[in-house]
């Protein structure tokens, strides 16, 4: 429980000395407001309407005395607590209405208070309590109208017709049905709000994953080249200063480019929705990758020309080639790699080969390179195959759809576990 408090979670409270079930509020986290205006309106309507009903039923029912007016006021005023304590309010209004009718006072809008209380209880989720209160009201009225009327005021009253009881029963069912409809609609709205919130969280998670993938690809490639060039510069610093100068120049250029790409990714976080300052990289920058690999001592042979691709596929293809060449620089003893691009109908088939062997050296990688490739391909509906070749070396084979809409929904990605070679 202490751990839950440290994490900011709400610890469950199971206490025998807590409030009884009928006195618990509807929502402990968000206390509902007091419905002053609606309560005042209903109470005034009940009092005024009952006054006119008493004049209309004079001689048939007992007149309104102070006790009757107090009952009407209490019945209406109880609605002020209907949002916080719906169960006591619905039973209280039903009982007060039965007392009012049992005393022989005139019929009128007194039933309105019970209807409002029932509606609030059903919408709040206390369906059984609302139905029970309405059932008690109808059964109590039927008992008084057909049996107890002999001993109840006004004197000389006769039994009510069963048609009247059926009308009251229909009124009760109509109120309950309307309340159930409102409750169902409210639950539907709550589900829709929850679904929108979950969708927003999913979009945020996907965006974080995309940014993390971009940063990994940019930094892994650039830092690998910088690492190789730094080693060359240190080795040739005394024997070949010009070559060491060239290595340092490459480090400067590569770090500047990496900083620019990182800044571009971070700008999307600071100004969401704004257009990026520079276009996203694509296969048109493949010659730059070849030059960067050459500066790290890796000769890259490119076969085929990139077809016209949608922006999403173009970026994914560029990052896959970039990551594959980075892995060759970091993990392979081969100084030669081959990149092959082929369009097969609506699919771009991209292959990156090296002759190996794997060096087994720790290049400081995070182990997320291959997983990031698979996630990029899966997000577009494509596939990635990566592994050792039978004749030695390593191969990365990607199949990506050529046309992917800007607003196409990303497919559910499978979290792939695996390290860079």
Secondary structure, 3 states (H helix, E strand, C coil): CHHHHHCCCCCCCCCCCCCCHHHCCCCCCCCCCCCHHHHHHHHHHHHHHHHHHHHHCECCEECCCHHHHHHHHHHHHHHHHCCCCHHHHHHHHHHHHHHHHHCCECCCCHHHHHHHHHHHHHHCCCHHHHHHHHHHHHHHHHHHHHCHHHCCCCCCCCCCCHHHHHHHHHHHHHHHHHHHHHHHHHHHHHHHHHHHHHHHHHHHHHHHHHHHHHHHHHHHHHHHHHHHHHHHHHHHCCCCHHHHHHHHHHHHHHHHHHHHHHHHHHHHHHCCCCCCCCCCCCHHHHHHHHHHHHHCCCEEEEECCCCCCCHHHHHHHHHHHHHHHHHHHHHECCCEEEEEEEEECCEEEEEEEECCCECCCCCCCCCCHHHHHHHHHHHCCCEEEEEECCCCCEEEEEEEECCCCCCCCCCCCCCCCCCCC
